[in-house]
Amino acid sequence: MNGRVWIAVAVMGVARLAAAAAPDPAAPTAVGAQAPQKPAAAPTEKLDKVTVTSSPTAASRRRNSTASKIVIDREDLARYGDTQLGDVLRRLPGVTLGGRPGRGGDIRLRGLGGGFTQILIDGERAPAGFSVDQLSPDQIERIEILRAPTAETGARAVAGTINILLREPLVKSASELRVGLGGDHGDPQGDFNWTRNARGWNDALVGAFTLSGNAATRFNDVDVRYRSERLDTGQVTGESGQIGGSRGRTRSLNGSGRLRWKLSDTQQLHLSPVAFVSGSDGTTDVRVWGNSRYDAAQGRNEGSSALLRLNASWLWRPDPAQRFELRSGTGRTRWDSENHRQEFLLDQAVRTQDDRTHTQDDNRTLTAKWSLQTDREHQWVSGVEGEWGERVQTRATLENGAPKAGLDEFGDTLAARTRRRAAYTQDEWSPNPQWSIYLGWRWEELRTQGAGGGVVPPSLTVSRVASPLAHALWKPSFWPRDQVRASLTRSYRAPALNDLIAKPVVNASYPQGLNPQTHPDSAGNPELLPELATGLDMSWEHWLDSGGVLMVSAYVREIRGLIRRLLVQEVVPWDDRPRWVSRPRNLDRARTAGLELEAKARLDELWPSAPEVLGGLLVRGNLAVFASRVDGVPGPDNRLDQQPRGTANLGADYLWPNGVRGGFNWGYVPLTRVQQTALLARQDSPRRVLDAYLQWHSGEARDGIVWRLSTANVLAYPTEVLTQVDVGTSRTQTLDRKRTFVVWSLRGEFRY
């Protein structure tokens, strides 16, 4: 069945939302509450009633947090049947993705990526090389997004923090099994997830194990155009391009576990093993025009990665008011890749290039934390952290079977050691029911030592950052459903390890001689310093009877020492002519500010006179607007790298009387133009993404199968990226066009 048929299925499902019959008053609504019956029954409709569950709900976690927070629970994670975690998050206020629509990608809070967003797993920093798309949403219990940093979670969060908490032991069932089949541009996709609950020794040992697998084949077209011209005369000095495609296969198998062993009434031991294994291979075939050096190119690539990690924690509660926690973790991550490229001219091979890379990261952590709750409503938390990492990277480049001239001087192996030390303390105080005040302080030291290789000299980079942090939550007594938050914080972004010690990489399209500015080589810079950011956040929230929320949030950040890659023509040892090289460098200052709006509620709460047939309709929407400016870069578009001017999402969910649930989400990111440096500008086309789903149940209520049909990127709009380099009176442009495709899946969930 082709993609157009599935588009029709999705559209029909969405159309049923508006044409549905009146829901059964006894059926739960799309947000887990009872549908309205009569006005007198309104008090029974609250989403987060204590009688529903003994554990905190997503709404209560968010509402009671002093720092501004968004919580995504299991229901929201599973709603659209997403197999990529990024697709779950991109529907939230101010969240954008870097990849092609429907295929996940790097996550950017407030439009900022590249290290501005901190990723945590169970409260600890994600290991080096970790990608959120390695985790299936089925492996996750909930996600907490903090808009401002705290001392405990860390200050490396200029844009915010995403804390991913893995599955907890199941309560109502022993096992869950989910199996999915789907397609992407006609290529098959498949995934599964199995979660097992374990109990033993009279419930002294409780655990949950999750195993996920995924196999996918994806096609990507290649359509890139290059154009050079003189600005003074308008003369076109050169045109060329590439057209073709690539097809790749990926396989992954991920496992995670949570074990909780009750040693005594006051002590517990927790173990959290994690293992990720993945492999990929692919081919590329392009035709080249306007380039006299070659007219066709073919490539093959293979890659594999593996991550093994074990975290252990010991908890001791000498009394109800105190808690000591000691955590230790150790892990190893490995990546291997091989790339072969062959160029042809008039069907004759003229050049080959082979790149082989092996990277291994070893990481160890040790943390200690003490918590105290006083009788005066103080919650005091203090701790120390230590982290040690070692990286060894081996890269070999062969041109026509021989080492690339000049690069052999840098050696094939680079090694680096990192050490991080941190200490923090924070106090959260509630002097009365209307106020909660948070004060914290965090100190952190980072040491990066590069061993070098060949002519690369050893390097040592040391940076220290002290971060004062303050949050306040006010619940006015005269507005019992409203609350106001404010935060004043200091955060930072540390340079990435590869930005500090990276071995030079020669551009494969122009490996010799003078390369154009659009095809630079890349290299690291050991002189980089951390970026420091001072931030102010404020928000207002209005909570509805059903647990829905209306929110307005604003923020501002001033960043010093912004890191950005700059194009500079250099005399390099790997060529006898000057080359354009892209290196990261610290600039002066940058400022960013934004406004975020969010609404989530039943329609009859926002529209009291709504027809009864719409009583089971949940509507949600969000809008974010961003502004930024980078000093030292000419305007008017001297914005932070790839930050859009805003985002918007509009969605709805509906529950029919027969138990069928359906919904859609439409997301929009406007055209984005950024003047990255004085020479380089980038423009990204608008993004419009429509997702839809239908969910139904077959079999008995307790042991039946829950089915979910999902379609992502229904509109399948293409994307375009225009890169422009101006040097004197010369302008060079690169237009990269990418088609996108409908992604569909049918998943079944069974509990036993």
Secondary structure as the mmCIF struct_conf table of DSSP 4:
data_model
#
loop_
_struct_conf.conf_type_id
_struct_conf.id
_struct_conf.beg_label_comp_id
_struct_conf.beg_label_asym_id
_struct_conf.beg_label_seq_id
_struct_conf.end_label_comp_id
_struct_conf.end_label_asym_id
_struct_conf.end_label_seq_id
HELX_RH_AL_P HELX_RH_AL_P1 GLY A 3 ALA A 19
HELX_LH_PP_P HELX_LH_PP_P1 ALA A 20 ASP A 24
TURN_TY1_P TURN_TY1_P1 PRO A 25 ALA A 26
BEND BEND1 ALA A 27 ALA A 27
STRN STRN1 PRO A 28 PRO A 28
TURN_TY1_P TURN_TY1_P2 ALA A 30 VAL A 31
BEND BEND2 GLY A 32 ALA A 33
STRN STRN2 GLN A 34 GLN A 34
HELX_LH_PP_P HELX_LH_PP_P2 ALA A 35 PRO A 36
HELX_RH_3T_P HELX_RH_3T_P1 PRO A 39 GLU A 45
TURN_TY1_P TURN_TY1_P3 LEU A 47 ASP A 48
TURN_TY1_P TURN_TY1_P4 VAL A 50 VAL A 52
BEND BEND3 SER A 54 SER A 55
HELX_LH_PP_P HELX_LH_PP_P3 PRO A 56 THR A 57
HELX_RH_AL_P HELX_RH_AL_P2 ALA A 58 ASN A 64
BEND BEND4 THR A 66 ALA A 67
STRN STRN3 LYS A 69 ILE A 72
HELX_RH_AL_P HELX_RH_AL_P3 ARG A 74 ALA A 78
TURN_TY1_P TURN_TY1_P5 ARG A 79 TYR A 80
BEND BEND5 THR A 83 GLN A 84
HELX_RH_AL_P HELX_RH_AL_P4 LEU A 85 LEU A 89
TURN_TY1_P TURN_TY1_P6 ARG A 90 ARG A 91
BEND BEND6 LEU A 92 LEU A 92
TURN_TY1_P TURN_TY1_P7 PRO A 93 GLY A 94
STRN STRN4 VAL A 95 LEU A 97
BEND BEND7 GLY A 98 GLY A 99
TURN_TY1_P TURN_TY1_P8 PRO A 101 GLY A 102
BEND BEND8 ARG A 103 ARG A 103
STRN STRN5 ILE A 107 LEU A 109
TURN_TY1_P TURN_TY1_P9 ARG A 110 GLY A 111
STRN STRN6 LEU A 112 LEU A 112
TURN_TY1_P TURN_TY1_P10 GLY A 114 GLY A 115
BEND BEND9 PHE A 116 PHE A 116
STRN STRN7 THR A 117 ILE A 121
TURN_TY1_P TURN_TY1_P11 ASP A 122 GLY A 123
STRN STRN8 GLU A 124 ARG A 125
HELX_LH_PP_P HELX_LH_PP_P4 ALA A 126 PRO A 127
TURN_TY1_P TURN_TY1_P12 ALA A 128 GLY A 129
HELX_RH_3T_P HELX_RH_3T_P2 VAL A 132 GLN A 134
BEND BEND10 LEU A 135 LEU A 135
HELX_RH_3T_P HELX_RH_3T_P3 PRO A 137 GLN A 139
STRN STRN9 ILE A 140 LEU A 146
BEND BEND11 ARG A 147 ALA A 148
STRN STRN10 THR A 150 THR A 150
TURN_TY1_P TURN_TY1_P13 ALA A 151 THR A 153
STRN STRN11 GLY A 154 GLY A 154
BEND BEND12 ALA A 155 ALA A 155
BEND BEND13 VAL A 158 ALA A 159
STRN STRN12 GLY A 160 LEU A 166
HELX_LH_PP_P HELX_LH_PP_P5 ARG A 167 LEU A 170
BEND BEND14 VAL A 171 LYS A 172
BEND BEND15 ALA A 174 ALA A 174
STRN STRN13 SER A 175 ASP A 184
TURN_TY1_P TURN_TY1_P14 HIS A 185 GLY A 186
STRN STRN14 ASP A 187 GLY A 200
TURN_TY1_P TURN_TY1_P15 TRP A 201 ALA A 204
STRN STRN15 LEU A 205 ARG A 230
TURN_TY1_P TURN_TY1_P16 LEU A 231 THR A 233
STRN STRN16 VAL A 236 LYS A 262
BEND BEND16 SER A 264 THR A 266
STRN STRN17 GLN A 267 TRP A 289
BEND BEND17 GLY A 290 GLY A 290
BEND BEND18 SER A 292 ARG A 293
BEND BEND19 ASP A 295 ASP A 295
STRN STRN18 ALA A 296 TRP A 316
BEND BEND20 PRO A 318 ASP A 319
TURN_TY1_P TURN_TY1_P17 PRO A 320 ALA A 321
STRN STRN19 GLN A 322 LEU A 345
TURN_TY1_P TURN_TY1_P18 LEU A 346 ASP A 347
STRN STRN20 GLN A 348 GLN A 373
TURN_TY1_P TURN_TY1_P19 ASP A 375 ARG A 376
BEND BEND21 GLU A 377 GLU A 377
STRN STRN21 HIS A 378 GLU A 399
TURN_TY1_P TURN_TY1_P20 ASN A 400 GLY A 401
STRN STRN22 ALA A 402 PRO A 403
HELX_LH_PP_P HELX_LH_PP_P6 LYS A 404 LYS A 404
TURN_TY1_P TURN_TY1_P21 ALA A 405 GLY A 406
HELX_RH_3T_P HELX_RH_3T_P4 LEU A 407 PHE A 410
BEND BEND22 ASP A 412 ASP A 412
STRN STRN23 THR A 413 ASN A 432
TURN_TY1_P TURN_TY1_P22 PRO A 433 GLN A 434
STRN STRN24 TRP A 435 GLY A 450
STRN STRN25 GLY A 453 GLY A 453
TURN_TY1_P TURN_TY1_P23 GLY A 454 VAL A 455
STRN STRN26 VAL A 456 VAL A 456
HELX_LH_PP_P HELX_LH_PP_P7 PRO A 457 PRO A 458
STRN STRN27 SER A 459 TRP A 474
TURN_TY1_P TURN_TY1_P24 SER A 477 PHE A 478
BEND BEND23 TRP A 479 TRP A 479
TURN_TY1_P TURN_TY1_P25 PRO A 480 ARG A 481
STRN STRN28 ASP A 482 ARG A 493
HELX_LH_PP_P HELX_LH_PP_P8 ALA A 494 ALA A 496
HELX_RH_AL_P HELX_RH_AL_P5 LEU A 497 ILE A 501
HELX_LH_PP_P HELX_LH_PP_P9 ALA A 502 PRO A 504
STRN STRN29 VAL A 505 VAL A 505
BEND BEND24 ALA A 508 TYR A 510
BEND BEND25 GLN A 512 GLY A 513
TURN_TY1_P TURN_TY1_P26 GLN A 517 THR A 518
BEND BEND26 HIS A 519 HIS A 519
STRN STRN30 ASP A 521 SER A 522
TURN_TY1_P TURN_TY1_P27 PRO A 526 GLU A 527
STRN STRN31 GLU A 531 TRP A 543
TURN_TY1_P TURN_TY1_P28 ASP A 545 SER A 546
BEND BEND27 GLY A 547 GLY A 547
STRN STRN32 VAL A 549 ARG A 560
BEND BEND28 GLY A 561 GLY A 561
STRN STRN33 ILE A 563 GLU A 570
TURN_TY1_P TURN_TY1_P29 PRO A 573 TRP A 574
BEND BEND29 ASP A 576 ARG A 577
STRN STRN34 ARG A 579 ASN A 586
BEND BEND30 ASP A 588 ASP A 588
STRN STRN35 ARG A 589 ARG A 602
HELX_RH_AL_P HELX_RH_AL_P6 LEU A 603 LEU A 606
TURN_TY1_P TURN_TY1_P30 PRO A 608 SER A 609
HELX_RH_3T_P HELX_RH_3T_P5 GLU A 612 LEU A 614
TURN_TY1_P TURN_TY1_P31 GLY A 615 GLY A 616
STRN STRN36 LEU A 617 VAL A 630
TURN_TY1_P TURN_TY1_P32 ASP A 631 GLY A 632
BEND BEND31 VAL A 633 VAL A 633
BEND BEND32 GLY A 635 ASP A 637
HELX_LH_PP_P HELX_LH_PP_P10 ARG A 639 ARG A 639
BEND BEND33 LEU A 640 LEU A 640
TURN_TY1_P TURN_TY1_P33 ASP A 641 GLN A 642
BEND BEND34 ARG A 645 ARG A 645
STRN STRN37 GLY A 646 LEU A 655
TURN_TY1_P TURN_TY1_P34 PRO A 657 ASN A 658
BEND BEND35 GLY A 659 GLY A 659
STRN STRN38 ARG A 661 VAL A 669
STRN STRN39 THR A 672 GLN A 675
BEND BEND36 THR A 677 LEU A 679
STRN STRN40 LEU A 680 ASP A 684
STRN STRN41 ARG A 687 SER A 698
BEND BEND37 GLY A 699 GLY A 699
TURN_TY1_P TURN_TY1_P35 ALA A 701 ASP A 703
STRN STRN42 ILE A 705 ALA A 712
BEND BEND38 ASN A 713 ASN A 713
TURN_TY1_P TURN_TY1_P36 VAL A 714 LEU A 715
STRN STRN43 THR A 719 VAL A 727
TURN_TY1_P TURN_TY1_P37 GLY A 728 THR A 729
STRN STRN44 SER A 730 LYS A 738
STRN STRN45 VAL A 743 ARG A 751
#
